[in-house]
Amino acid sequence: MDENFETTEEVVSYLLTNYTNLMTLSENAAWRNFLLDPRLKAYQPTGSLYIDRIEALRINVPQVTALMKDGYDAFIQNWIKRILNEELDKIHFNCCIQCGALARTPLAQQCRFCGYDWH
């Protein structure tokens, strides 16, 4: 895969919505830990029981914490780089045949931007 492949917010969203199954076990655990962070911040002043329960869901093993050390954005960029280099054959970028925009899902048959329908 071309190292200069542009990972726009649209591409990131497409891959996170449709291809998290390509994450390794450690990547999946790190991603789930990142998803817990907003919940913890939302209940900071009160709800210590809720915070304790969410903290119990966090996976704290060296491989996972190593993936998380540079933050969410770096983690996502590294994951995308890995799957585009190692598992590109499993990814289908479903683009509109009229305007070239990325469709919402790999199986979509209507463009969300120009409305073109290729059913």
Secondary structure, DSSP 8 states (H G I E B T S, - for coil): --TT----HHHHHHHHHH-GGGS-HHHHHHHHHHHHHHHHHHTSSS-HHHHHHHHHH----HHHHHHHTT-HHHHHHHHHHHHHHHSGGG----B-TTT--B-SSTT--B-TTT--B--
